[in-house]
Structure formats: C-alpha cells, structure tokens
C-alpha cells in the first residue's frame, strides 16, 4: 500500500487517534515513515468513530455561516455544541484570532 501524500510505502503499526482534542486511543493502521501520514484500517476507523459517539463528540464539528446583527457579525453555535459545552444565553466568552484563518472561543 502506498502513501496517498507522498507515494512512499506504508508500514503496519499502531496509530494514535484523536478527535476535537479528545484522545481516542491507539488503533491498527498504516504509517508512512517518509512524511508521517497515518491511515486507519476500515475496522479501526469504525472503532474510532464508535468512541466519538460514546463520548458525545461525534458530529460536533460542522460548518456554520457568519450572520449580521446591526454593524456586527455573529457566529452561531448550534444547539448540540452548546449543550456539550454547557453554554447558556448571556454567558461570557473570549474570542481571539489565532493566525488569519482560525478563531478561538474560550468560555470564561
């Protein structure tokens, strides 16, 4: 099997998997020694996905649109994510840029 990134040969090994900052564990997979790309086996991918469902984090990352409110722009936080984070209306957060393409929102 060849690496989809650099076309080098992949070797079997244990792959540490995480999702949204949560460590899911180590799974059987393939590792490229040249570029470091990792791939899970089909069975391992299903196991990792099951762990995200058990932890209530499956599907939390999703696309949203920027809206306008007067002269300001708003980012909507969907109900599932708000419940997961325990956010309520009126709660204060700090929003800051991390580079030009990433916003970080921290609950205070």
C-alpha positions in Angstrom: 0.0 0.0 0.0 1.3 3.5 -0.9 1.0 6.7 1.0 -1.6 9.0 -0.6 0.5 12.1 0.2 4.0 11.1 -1.0 3.6 7.7 -2.7 6.1 6.0 -0.3 5.4 2.6 1.1 3.2 2.4 4.2 4.0 0.1 7.1 1.6 -1.5 9.5 1.6 -0.1 13.0 -0.4 1.5 15.9 -1.9 4.9 15.1 -2.8 7.3 17.9 -6.1 8.9 17.0 -7.8 12.0 18.4 -10.9 13.9 17.5 -11.6 17.5 18.6 -8.9 17.4 21.2 -10.0 14.1 22.7 -7.7 11.1 22.6 -9.5 8.1 21.3 -6.7 5.6 21.8 -4.4 3.6 19.6 -5.7 1.6 16.6 -4.3 -0.7 13.9 -3.3 1.3 10.8 -0.6 2.2 8.5 2.2 4.8 8.9 4.4 6.5 6.3 7.9 6.7 7.5 8.8 9.4 4.9 6.1 12.0 5.5 4.4 10.7 8.7 0.9 10.4 7.2 -1.3 7.8 9.0 -4.3 5.8 7.9 -6.6 3.6 9.9 -7.8 0.2 8.7 -11.5 0.1 7.9 -12.3 -1.8 11.1 -10.2 0.6 13.2 -11.9 3.7 11.7 -15.3 2.2 12.7 -14.0 1.6 16.2 -12.7 5.2 16.5 -16.0 6.6 15.2 -17.8 4.5 17.8 -15.7 6.0 20.5 -16.6 9.5 19.4 -20.3 8.6 19.6 -19.8 7.1 23.1 -18.2 10.3 24.2 -20.9 12.5 22.7 -18.4 14.3 20.4 -19.5 12.7 17.1 -20.7 15.4 14.6 -19.8 18.4 16.8 -17.6 20.0 14.2 -19.8 21.4 11.5 -20.0 24.2 9.0 -21.9 27.4 10.0 -22.3 30.8 8.4 -21.4 34.3 9.7 -24.5 36.4 10.2 -25.1 40.1 10.6 -26.5 41.8 13.6 -26.6 45.6 13.1 -23.0 46.6 12.5 -21.6 43.4 14.0 -21.0 39.9 12.7 -22.2 36.9 14.6 -21.1 33.2 14.7 -23.9 30.8 15.5 -23.3 28.0 17.9 -25.6 25.1 17.2 -27.7 23.5 20.0 -25.7 20.2 20.2 -22.4 22.0 20.6 -23.9 24.5 23.2 -25.2 21.6 25.2 -21.9 19.7 25.0 -20.1 22.8 26.2 -22.7 23.7 28.8 -23.2 27.2 27.3 -26.2 29.3 28.1 -27.5 32.6 26.8 -25.7 35.6 28.2 -22.6 33.6 29.2 -19.3 35.5 28.6 -16.6 34.2 26.3 -13.3 35.5 25.0 -12.9 35.4 21.2 -9.5 35.8 19.7 -7.8 35.2 16.4 -5.1 32.5 16.0 -3.5 33.5 12.8 -5.6 34.7 9.8 -7.8 31.6 9.4 -8.7 30.5 12.9 -10.9 31.9 15.7 -10.7 30.6 19.2 -13.6 31.0 21.6 -12.9 30.4 25.3 -15.6 30.1 27.9 -14.7 32.2 31.0 
